[in-house]
C-alpha cells in the first residue's frame, strides 16, 4: 500500500484535490473502456473520498499542495534499468522513450494525448488526438466509454508516427465535418488542410486531396490551427502568420485558393473558430483590441474576435474577453475557455455588450478567469510572441490557482489551447485538451451552475486525466542524482524520481513528489538536489529517492529578492540562480545565509536555465538565442557562444562533452567539449532534423527538445509544451 510522507508540518488536510469541484482525476482501471460501466457522480465522489493522497496520485488524480509544502508518494514501478556508462556521443535514434508508452507508439485506441478538437455530422463523431498525430472516428455518437471505430493518419491504433503523405498527419489541430459528411482536418505541422469527401471507413485511409497553404497563399511557414465550414464556405486560421483565410465557395480540389486572406486589425495569433453560420467568433492568445464586450479578465490579450452577420474578412466588429472555442445550437452557444475550469453558455451568439454579459458558467461566480497566478500578460497593442515558439508562461498550468476558491464547480472543464464543444441532438461533447478527456452531457441542462458530466467517452471516470495515470510528464526537466533520474515539472507541480535510470519503454517513476511551487529548473551535485521556480527553492542536502527536502527558501536568497526564478545551478561549491524579472544571474559561495551577498552578479537580459561545472557557468536564455558562458571564479563577464540556436531552453555539461537543447530548431547540438562550442566549431553531432525542418515526434526527431541529461548508459532528452516525450539515446 502506498503511503504519504510529509514535509515540515504539512498535514494531509492541507492538500487540495482537483476533482468533483477541484479535481482532475485519473482513475486506473483494467476494464475494457467499451464495456466499463459509468459510475454515478455520487458513487465516484464516495469512492474517491475513500482514497488517501498517494492512492489518488497513483490513480492519476491531480493533488494540489499548498505553496511551500511537499508530499512524496512511493509508486509501484517495475522496469529494467539502463546498463553501463555512456562515454561518448550517442546515436541519433532513440532506443526507447519515457513519459508515454514509447517514442512513436501508444497503447490503444483510447489512449489520448491532448485531444484538440471535435466535430460531428449528427451521426458520427471525430476527435483530433493532437500529440498522437491521429484523428479518431466514432461511427455512432457515444454516450458512455466507447472505443473509436476508425483511426485517420495511422495504420492502426498503436502507431502514432507522423508523416507527410495523404494518409498521414503531423500534429492535427482541428477537425470539421460538414452537414453533407465531408471531413476536413487542419494538419497543422504539415501546413495544410486534408479533405475527405466522406468520413473514412477504414484505418489509414488517405485524404481525397490536400489544400497546401504554402502553395496557395505563399506563406512558407503556414500553421493552420482553426477550421470551420458549413459545406458552402470554408474559414481557416493561419495562426503563425496571423491571417484569417476564407473560401467563399467550398474548395473542390488542391488548386482551390482562398478568395480572401486578411491580417485583421487587433488580431494577433488567431486560433479556434466558432460560428452559427452567420456570425463568427475566433479565439486569440495575443489579441490587441483596446476593449471588448462583457466582463474583463486579468489577461487582456486573450480575446475572442467577433464578426457580426458576415464572414471574418477585414477588421472584426468587436470582441469578448478570453479565448473561447465551442459550438452553437438553437438554444445558444456553449464554449470552453483557454483558461479557467468552466463550461460557458450564452443564450444567443454574443454580438454586443448586452449579449456578451448574458454568459453563464458551470462554476461559481468566484471562479478565477484570468491567467495563472504569477503570469503577467502583455498589455494590448504590444508585439505578440510567435505562437510556435515555447514560452515560459504558456507552459505553466492554468488550474493551479483554484486551491483558494471559496466555491468549487462540480467538474473542472479544462479546455486549454485545444478545448472544444460539439453539440448534437444525442449529446453535448466537451473536448478537454488540458484534462486529456472527452466528457459529455446527455441533454441541455435546465441550470448550468454545478453541472457535471453525465459520461466520459474514453474512460469510465469523467474526471480522469489519463496522462497522469499513464506516466506522462508535462515539461520535464532532467537531472542525474548519482544514478537516479529526476524529472521536475512546472506544469504538473510535481517531481518524478526513478531509483535507477530506466532502460525500457514506458517505465514509470518510483516516486512522485507533489511540489509546493512550479519548479522551472533543477540541479544536483555532491548529494545536494535543488529545484527552483517562482519565488522558491527546495533543497535536499543529502538527497535519496523518497526523502523530503530539508528546507524551502521563499522570497529571498541571501540579499537577492526572488520572484520568478527560471534557472538554478550548483556544482558543490557555487550556487547560481537566474531572475529574468530583474535580468540578474547571481552566484553565491554555497547556499547563502539570510543577508549574505552574492560573490558575483551578472546583468543578463532574460536569463533562463543554468548549468555549472567546476565554476564554469552556462546560461541559457528564457527567450532569445544567446547562450552565455562565464567562469564565476574570475572577474570576467559572460561570453556568448558562437553557435546558431533558436530559443535554446538549456545548455548542459555532459561527461563526454557539451550539449544545447536547441528548442525551436527542434534539435540537440552536441560538441566534444565546451571549448569547441565557445570557439564556434561545428557540433560533433546533431540529433533531430535539419534547419527549417518541421518538428516530428519520431524516434530520430523532436518537437521542442528542452532538457538533456546523461545517466548510466543513456542520454535522455525531454520535450516541452507541444510534446511530452522523454527519449533515451545510447551508443
N, C-alpha and C positions, 0 to 999 in steps of 0.2 A: 504494500500500500504506500502511496506517496505521502509525503509529509511537508510541512511548511516550516522553514527556518527564517526567523525574523531579524531584521537589522535594528539595533538600538531597542527602543521601547515600542516599536510598531506593534499594533495589535491587529488581529485578523479582521476585526470590525472596521478597521481604517481603510481597507481596500474597497474600491468601487468596482462593481461588476456591471458591465455594459450589456445588459440583456433584459428583455421584458421591461423596458424602461431604460436601463443603462447597460445593455449587454449586446455585444456582437459575439455570438457563440459559435462553437464548433463541436458538436456532439458526435463522437465517434460511434460508428455502427457497422456491424458486419452484415446487416440485412441488405438484400438487393433493393436498390432505390426504386425500382419499378414496382415493387410489391410491398415495401415497408409502409405500415400504417402511419398516418399523421396524427400525433397526439393533440388533444385539445389544449388550448393555451393554459388552462389552469393545471392540467396534468404536467405540462412542461415546466411550469413555474415550481410546482411541488417537487418534481424530480431534480430540478436544478438546485433548489434550496437544500437538498439533502447532500450535495457535494461539498467537500471542503475546497479551499482555494486551489490546491495543486491538482485535485481531480478536475476542476474546471479548466485549469491550464492544459492538462493532458487531453481533455476532450476538445479543446480548441476555443474555449471562451476567452474573450479579452477581459483581463482583470486589471483594473487601473489602480496604481499605488499612489498615495498622496505624495506630493513633492518632497524629495529628500529622503524617502523611506525605501527600503529594499526588501523583497522576498526572494527566496530561491526554491525551486521545485526540482527534486531528482526525478528523472523520467526513465521509463523502461525502454532502453535503446540497445539494440544489438547490431554490430557491424564488424566487418574485417578492417583492421587498422592499416594505414599507409605503411609500407615497408621501406626500409633503407633510408638513405640520406641523399637529397638532391644536391649534387656538387657542381652541376653545370646547367646552362640554359636549357630548358626543356623543349620538347617538340611543340609544334604549333597546333596540334589537335588534342582536344581534351580526352582524357581516358574515361572520366566519369563526371557526374555532377551531383551537387548537394542543393538544398533549398528547392526541392521538387523531386521528381522521380528519376530524372536523367537529363543529359544535355539537350536532347531533341525528341523526347517521347514523354507521354503521360501515362496515367494508369488506366483510364477508362473513358467511356462516353460522358460520364457525369463528373469528371474531374475538371472543374473550371479553373481558369487563371485570368481573372479580370474580365468578366462579361461586360461589353461596352455598348451594346445597342440591341434593340429588338424590333420586330415588325411582324405583321400578320395581314392576311387577306380575308380574315374572318373564319378561316378553316384551319390553316396551318400556322405555325409559329417558328420564326427564325431568330436565333441568338448569335451575335458575334462574340466569339470566345477569343478576345484580342491577343493576349500573351501566348495563347496556344495556336495562333495562326490558323484558325478554322472558324467556320460557321456551322452551327448545329441546327438541324431542321426537325421539327415535330410535325408529322403528317396530320395529326389532330390536336386540338387545343388541350394541354394538360391542366388538370386541377388537383394534382397530387404528385408525389415523387414519381417521375417517369423518365425512362431513357429515350433520348432522341432516336429518330429513325434513320437519318442520313447525315453524313458529315461532308461539308464542302471545303475544299482546299487541302484535303489529306486523303490518302487511300484507305485509311481505317481510323478507328477511334483511339489508337495509341500513338500514331505518328503525329508529330507537331512541327516537322521540319518546314521552314519557309521556302518559297520558290518564286519564280517569275513567270511560269507558263500560265496558260488559261485555266489550268486545273489547280493552280497554286495560289497561296495567299501569303502576305507578309504584313503582319500586324493590322488586321482589318479593324477599322474604326467605327463603321456604321453599316446597317442593313436597312433596306426598304423594300416593301412588297406593294405593288400597285393593285388596285381593285381587280384588274384582269389576271393577276398572278405573276406578273413579271418581277423577278428578283434583281435588285441592284445591291452591290457591295462596294463600299468605299475601301479599297485595298490601299491603305494609307502609305505604307513604306514602299509600295511599288508605284505610287503616284498615279493611280488610275481608278476608274470605276468599271467593275465587271458587270456585265448584263447577261442575265439568264432569261430567256423568253418565257420559261415556265419553271416552277420550282423543281430542282433535281430530285430524281427518284433513286439514284444510286450514289455510292460513295465516290468522291473524287471526280465527279462529272465536270468537264470543262465548261467554261462560260461560252455563250454564243459569240460574244465579241467584247472587246475592252475599249473604253474611252481613255486613251493615253493623254493625260492632261498636259504633259510637256509638249507633245507633238501638236496638240490642238490649241494651246494658249501661248507657247513659247517660254513658259516658266519651267526651267530645267529642274527646279527643286520643289516640284508640286507635292503637296501634302494634304490630300483630301481628308477631312475629318467628319463633316456632317453631310447628310444627303436626305432629300425629300422629293417625292414625286406622287402625282395623282394619276399617272399614266398619260397625261396630256402635256405637262411641262415637267422640267427637272431643275432642281436647285442643289448646288454643291458648294460647300465652303472649302477654299484653299487656304488653310489656316496659316501656314508659314509665310505665305505671300500677303495675307490679309485681304484676299479677294473673295467676293461672292459671285459665283458663276451661275448663269441662268440659260437654260434652253427653253424657249417659249413654245417649242413643239418637241415631242418626245424623240430622242435620238434613235435612228434606225440602223446605224452601222458605226464602225470605228472612225469614220470620217466626219461624223456629225459634231461640228464645233459649237460651242456655246454662242448664243446670239448676244449675250451681254456678259462682260467681265468688268466688274467695278470694284474700286477700293473706297468704300463709303466713308464719309467723314464721321469721325467719332468711333469707328470700328477698328479695333486693334488686331486681335487674333480670333476671328470668328470660328465658332465651334459647331455646336449641335443646332438642329433646325426643328422647329415645331410650327405647325400650320393647321388651320381649319379649312384650307383650300382657298381662302380669300385673303386673310392677313397672315403675316409671318413674324415669328419670334426666333432670333438667332442669339444663342448664348455667347459670351465673350469673357475671357480671362483678363483682358487688357483693354477694356473699353475706356473711352475718354470723353464721353458726353458729360457736360458740366453738371447736369441734373437729370434725374429720372423720376418716373411716376412711382407712387407708393411709398412705403416705409423705407427710409435709408438703412443701409447696412454698414458695418465697420469697414469692409473692404469696398471702397467706392470704384475700384477698377473692374470689379465683377459686375457686368451689366448684361442684360438681355435686350437687344435692339429690336424694335418693332416697326414693321411697315404695314400700314393700315389699308386694307382693301386693295392691295396691289402686290405684284411680285417684288422681291427685295432687290430693286435696282436703284442705285443712287443713295443719297443720304436717308437714313431711317427717319420716321416721323416722331419717334420718341424711344423711350426705353423704360424698363423696370429694373430695380436694383437686384443684383445677384445673377448668377449664371445658371439658367434652367434648361432642361430638356424634358419633353413629355409628349402627351397625345391629347387629342380633342375629340369630344363626342357632343351630342345634342345637349347633354347635361352640364358641359363645361370643360375646363382644362385641368388635367392632373399632371403634375410635373415633379421631378426631383431636382434639387439644387446641388451645385458642386460642393458646397459646404453645408454644415449642419447635419441634422439627422431626421428631418421630417419629410413626409409627402405633402405637397401643396396643391390647393384646389381653388380655382376661380370659377364662379358660376357662368361667366361669359369670358370670351377672349379679351385680355386686357388691352384696351386701345386708348386709354386716357387715365388720368389720375384717379377718377372715381371708380372705374372698373378694376384698376390695379389694387386699390385699397380693399376690395372685396375678398382678398386672399384669406383662405382658411388653412390651418395646418393640422397634422395628426398629433403634434406635441403640445406642450404647454405654451402659453404666450411668452414665457420667460426663456424659451429655447434660444441659446446664442446663435446668431445668424451669420456672423462675420467670419474672418479668417481665424485660424488657430491663435490662441493666446501667444503673444510674442512676435507674431508675424506682422511686419509693418508694410502695408501696401503702398505702392507709389501713388502720388496724387494724380487725379485725372489730368490728361494732357501731357504727361511725361512720356518719353520714348518707351514703348513696351519691350520687354525682353523677347527674344526669339522663342517660340513655343517648342521648338525641337531641341532646345538646349537645357540640360539639367540645371536646376537652381535650388539652392538650399531650402528656401521657404516652401517650395512646392512639394518637396519630398517629405514634409512633416505631416503627421496625422491630422485630419480635420475633425476628429472626435474627442480629442483629449481634454477639451475644456468642459465637458459635460459633467464632470465629477461634482461641481458645486451647484448644479441646477436645483432650484427649490422644488421643481416638479419634473417628472420624467415621462416621456412618451412611452406608449405601450410597446413600441418597437422602434429600433434605430434604422430608418431608411437611409442607407449610406450610398448616395449617388456618386459623389466624386466626379472625376474627369469624364467618366463614360456612363453616368446614370441615365436611365431612360424609362419611359412608361409606355405600355401598349394596351389600348382599350379595345376589347371585343365584346360581343353580345354574351359570350360564355364566361369571361373572366377579365380582370384587370391585372396586368403583369407589371412588376417593378424590377427592372434590371439594376441591381445594386452593385456597381463597379467596385466600390471600396469594401462592400460587405461580401463580395465574391459569391453572390447568390442571386437567384431569381425567385421572388416571392409573389404572392397573388391574393387578390380579393375575389370572392365568388360573385359579388354584385356591388353596385354603387351603395355606399353606406348612407344611412339616414343622418349620421353625425360623423364628422371626421376626427375630432379630437379624441385621442385614445384608441384609434382604430389600429388593430394589429392584423397581420396577415392571416388569411384563412388556410393557406397552404404554402409549401415551397416546392419548386419544380425539381431541383437536383439533389435534395437531401430531405430527410423526414422532419428536420427541425427548421422552421422558418428563421430562427436566429443564428443558425450555424454559419461560420466562416470557415470553409474547408481549407483555406490557405494555412491557417494556424494549425489545424488538426493534422494536416499532411506535411508539416515541417517547412513550409515556405517562409522566407525571411525577406522583409522589405528593406532595401537599402543597407545590406550587411557591410560592416567594416571589420576587417580581419586582423588578428594578432596571434603570434606564436608565443604561448606561455609555457616554455620549456617542454614542448612536445604536445601540449594541449592546444586545440584550436578554439579561438574565441571569436565570436561574431556579435558585435553590438549593432543595434538598430534604433535610429531615432524615431522612425515611423511607428514601429511596434512598441516602443518604450520597453524593450527587452534586451537581454544579453543571453546568447546561446553559447554553451561550452561543451565541447567533446573532450572526454578524458584523454583520448589519443586522436591524432589526426585521422579522420576516416579514409578508408581506401576503397569504397564502393558506392554505387549509385544510391541516392535517397536516404543515406544514413542520417537519422535524426539525433539531435544533441542529447547528451547525458544529463545536462542541467539547463533549465530555463530560469533566468533571473528576471524579475519584474523590477524595472529601474524607476526611481523616483524623479527622473527627468529624461528628456530625449537626448541620448548621447550621440554626438556627431563624429567623435573621433576617439581613439583609444591608443594605449601604448603599454609595452611590457619590457622590463629589464630587471635582471637580478632579483627575481621574486616579487617585484612590485608591479601591480597592474593598476592602471588609471584609466577611467573613462571620463569624457568631458562633453558638456553641451549646455547651452543656455548660460545660466549663471552658476553652474555647479561642476565640481569634480568629485568622483567617488574613488577612494584609494584603498587598495588591498596591499598591505605592506609585506605580507607573506602569503601570496595567493596560492590556493589549491582549489581545484574544481569543487564547488559546493559550499565553500565558505563565503561569508558575507563581508562587505567592506569594513575596514577599521574606522573610517571616517568619511563624512561627506562635507566638503567645503563649499559654502554657498555665498555668493555676493562679493567676496573679496579674497584674493590670493596675495598674501604679503600686503603690499600697498596698492596692488592693481585691482581696480574695480572690474567686476565680471558682469557681463550682461548677455553676451551672445558668443560663447566660446565655439570656435569652429576647428581648433587644432590643439593637440597636446602631444608632447614627445618627452620621453625620459630615457636616458642612456645609463642610468645607475649613478651618475654624478650630477648631471644638469637636468633641470626641468624647464621646458619651454611651453608656452601657451600662445594661441593667436586669438585676437579680439578684433574682428573686422569692423565693429561699430566705432572703434577708436583708431583703426588702421595701425594696430600695435602687435608686435611679437615680442613678448617679454621672456627673459631667461633668468632663472634662479639657480643658485647652487643648492641642490637638493630640494626637498619640499619645504617651503618657507614658513616661518612663524608669522603670526599676525604683526603687521607693521614692518616686515622685512622688505627692503628694497631689492628690485631685480639687479643682477650684475650686468645685464645687457638689456637694452630696449631699442628695437628697430622700428622705424616708421615704414610700414609696408602697406600699400593700397590693397584692401580687401584680402587679407591673408586667410588661408583655409587650413587644410590638414597639414600636419607636420610629421617628420621622422628625424631621428638623430642617432648617430653612431660616433662614439669617441669624440664628442664635442662638435662634430660636423652636422649642421642642421640643414635639412631640406624643407623648403616652404612651398607648398602648392597653393594656388590661388583659390579663393572661394568662387570667384568669377573672373575670367580673364585667360591669358595664355602665357604668363610668365612664371617659370619655376626658378626659385632662388636658392642659393647655397651660401652658407656663412659658417666660419669657424668661430664658435662662441668663446673659445679660449683666447682669441685675439681681439684687437680693436677694429678689425676690418668691417666694412659694410657688406651687406649681402650682394652677391653677384648673380646675374641672370645666366641660366644655362642656354647655350646656343642650340636649342632644339626647336623643332616645329611641332607644336601641340595646339590643341583646341579645348579649352576648359578642362585641363587635367585635374582630376579630383585628388590624386595622391602621387607623391614621389617617394620611393621606398628603397632603403638599403637592404640588399639580399646577400646571402652567404657567397654567391657566385657572381655578384655584380650589382647593378643599379637599375631600377625599373620606374617607369612613369605610366600610370593609368591614364591614357590619352582619351579621356572620356567621350568628347563629342566628335572625335575622329574614329571612335569605336574600335580602338586597338590598344595593345600594351606594347610599349617600346622597352627593350632590354639592352643594356650595354654591359660589357665585361667589367667595367669599372666606372665609378663616378667621374674620374678624371676624363675618360673618353667623352662622356656627356658634356662636361664642362668645356672641353676643347672643341666641341662641335663635330665630333666623329659620328659617322653613321651608326645606328644601333646594330648590335650583333644579330639581333632577331626582332622581328615584329610579328606579334601574334594578333590575328584579326585581318580585316580587309585592307585594300589599298586606299589611298586618299581618294575621296569622292565616292567611295562605295556606300551604298545604302546599308544600314545595320541589318544583321540577320542573326537570329538566335540558333545558330548551328554549333556543332562541336568545335569548329575552327573559326568561328566568327563571334562578334559581340554586339550587344546593344547597351551602350553606356557603361563600359567597364570602369569601376570607380575605386577598387581597393585590391591590393595584391599582397600575398604573404607566402613564404616558403616554410613548410612544416614537414618533417620526415622526408618522404620520397616524392613530394609533390609541390608544385606551385599552384596555389589557389587564387582564383580571380573572381571577384564578386561584382555583380552588375547593379545598376541604380535606376530607380524611377520607372522606366518603361520596360524593364525586365527585372527578374528577381532570382536569377540563377547564381550559383557558385560553381565554377568549372575548375576541374583539377587536371593539371598537366604534369607529365612525368618525362624522364629521359627516354 
